[in-house]
């Protein structure tokens, strides 16, 4: 049932985009590129939440993981003078934060929400304390145009003329979709998230599966964090992840815990912001800028209220596993 | 266990290890936060040391500037007042199994509401004070109720909604303070000063807001333990299914608790606006809501214990600025110390590794396995 209205919405949006493209090629392309840039970190961060929740762990600490890895990525790149090293620092930090969260939420069986909140508060504290002004990146990230594909109308300039992180995000989504539903790892992960007792009975190590998945998901948060500071912003400010880690959770829910679904949800989310900014810039609508800033957050709440009850989370999510 | 919604929050205010006896549990309840604070200061000291400053000097500066003279005491009390309220707001939520991360937003919305009610009307103080305070609380309660209703009736996680409502509140008050509620003929985005009839006075060196905060904490210490409604709150928090079988409306309790929680955070914002700042300025109260989470967990969801926890945080926050002025250390070191405190309190690090020896001794000396 839900799928039907999701498809209807998708078709309406696609027709709208095509129509707008026939009217104003340049502006449509720029709005779509903007939307994609908004969506990319949300997509990767939503994959973090997705891998965790599919394994039965609510990760409310994505925000903190993003913040720490954005911090490590930026200052790593600024200090070593290498974007690649910076990115690796970011991913490494994400993995460490993932392991720290897994230690609390999985190994110690602490309340998952409290563990995540602690991650967020620690990340805010550490990144504010060690923040230094006046650092710059050694270079800006390269834009890689994909031959032939980039010449396609509309999708060419929007999709195939981007930084490497954008392609990485798309590959991650497809990869996870395949991994989750077509591999043994995916089957075990879903089993652990849906019915850990049965999984345990059939010989899957529930605690180990959860620990590994939550840690690896932290590495994904590292990719998203590094994207934010190294590619998207080219800088780091205190608290500059601005709630994306939480929005990502909403996107994951809106995408029904499905990688491709979350990808579509994030694009929709990005598109609303792209359109709103463009309308504001063109002075079509005169809304105070504060209301434009509010939009993603209001939209998150509305989306959650709308889809609640229509989608079902993994059954064992949020509960530390206790052997019977 | 329950099929509806995420698992309940385990607060740690019930003794996880009942075989050790109730008295031991109580001792642990007090000892863990204290040990955690000391550990956090120790680790924070290492950070300070690596910044090239003697940690003992830094901590002396921190505490002397907060507790060195009557001026310091006054500032500590002013700083602690909203923290007691946001701590209580989180405590009330935790009791019902709700994690109210939105105390910040509720406080901010209430602060501008109280400021508006304070400057826009000219009433005798006896009416104006409760009116402005009440209006602020109402704003906070309404803001939190959005999350409460969505949680109760749509099963939307209050954690995400309250966080989103924080961000919306920041943008909303920024708009209100820069457009409709703005002080006229003046470049800054801020409301006019509240009328004298809506100011919480400072008697001698005791701000009346601080006294109100103490009374409200004591009231909730009584309310949560001695009243029927408080019993409902606790029952829903401990086991919503059992509560349902006992005839308690879980939905109603969730909405009510969220509204009470928001009203408490709102009271913090209103009291600070009316007693300390005198008007609303965006950004002046940043971080108070998040400190509330630390305070509530440090107090192990006990309303009366929020008082010492909030005062501790108040001292650190008051001293933080002098720290930068006198030693050059970033005031954010306080954030790190508070985060570490929270980690040590909530994670079983302290209880597991420090109390393990104690527990072993207990179990050897006769207590059954």
Contacts between the chains, C-beta under 8 A, distances in Angstrom:
chain1	res1	chain2	res2	distance
A	58	B	6	6.2
A	60	B	159	5.7
A	104	B	347	5.7
A	108	B	347	6.4
A	108	B	348	5.5
A	110	B	10	7.8
A	110	B	346	6.6
A	110	B	347	6.3
A	110	B	348	7.1
A	111	B	9	5.5
A	111	B	10	4.4
A	111	B	11	7.8
A	111	B	346	7.8
A	112	B	7	7.8
A	113	B	6	7.6
A	113	B	9	6.0
A	113	B	99	5.2
A	113	B	159	6.0
A	114	B	9	6.9
A	114	B	10	7.8
A	114	B	99	7.7
A	114	B	297	7.1
A	114	B	346	5.3
A	115	B	346	7.6
A	115	B	347	7.9
A	117	B	99	7.5
A	117	B	101	6.9
A	117	B	293	6.3
A	118	B	339	7.2
A	118	B	342	5.6
A	118	B	343	5.4
A	118	B	346	5.9
A	118	B	347	7.3
A	121	B	290	6.6
A	121	B	293	7.2
A	121	B	294	6.9
A	121	B	335	7.8
A	121	B	338	7.3
A	121	B	339	4.6
A	121	B	342	5.9
A	122	B	336	7.9
A	122	B	339	4.2
A	122	B	340	7.5
A	122	B	342	7.9
A	122	B	343	6.5
A	124	B	290	7.8
A	124	B	335	6.3
A	124	B	339	7.4
A	125	B	332	6.6
A	125	B	335	3.6
A	125	B	336	4.2
A	125	B	337	8.0
A	125	B	338	6.9
A	125	B	339	4.0
A	125	B	340	8.0
A	126	B	336	6.1
A	126	B	339	7.5
A	128	B	330	7.5
A	128	B	332	3.9
A	128	B	335	5.7
A	129	B	47	7.1
A	129	B	330	5.5
A	129	B	332	4.2
A	129	B	333	5.7
A	129	B	335	6.6
A	129	B	336	5.1
A	131	B	330	7.9
A	131	B	332	7.6
A	242	B	167	7.6
A	243	B	163	6.3
A	243	B	164	7.2
A	243	B	167	5.3
A	246	B	159	8.0
A	246	B	160	5.5
A	246	B	163	4.6
A	246	B	164	6.8
A	247	B	164	7.8
A	249	B	157	8.0
A	249	B	160	5.7
A	250	B	160	5.8
A	250	B	164	7.8
A	288	B	175	5.3
A	288	B	179	6.6
A	290	B	171	4.3
A	290	B	172	7.0
A	290	B	174	5.1
A	290	B	175	3.9
A	290	B	178	7.8
A	291	B	171	7.0
A	291	B	175	6.9
A	293	B	171	4.7
A	294	B	167	7.4
A	294	B	168	5.1
A	294	B	171	4.3
A	294	B	172	6.9
A	297	B	164	4.3
A	297	B	165	7.7
A	297	B	167	4.4
A	297	B	168	4.9
A	297	B	171	7.8
A	298	B	164	7.6
A	298	B	168	6.1
A	300	B	160	7.1
A	300	B	164	5.0
A	301	B	146	7.6
A	301	B	150	7.3
A	301	B	156	7.8
A	301	B	161	5.6
A	301	B	164	5.1
A	301	B	165	7.4
A	301	B	168	8.0
A	304	B	150	7.3
A	304	B	154	7.7
A	304	B	156	4.6
A	304	B	157	7.8
A	304	B	160	6.5
A	304	B	161	6.9
A	305	B	150	5.6
A	305	B	154	5.3
A	305	B	156	5.9
A	308	B	150	7.6
A	308	B	154	4.2
A	308	B	155	5.6
A	308	B	156	4.9
A	309	B	154	6.6
A	309	B	155	6.8
A	313	B	6	7.9
A	315	B	3	7.8
A	317	B	6	6.7
A	318	B	6	3.9
A	318	B	7	4.1
A	319	B	1	7.5
A	319	B	7	4.6
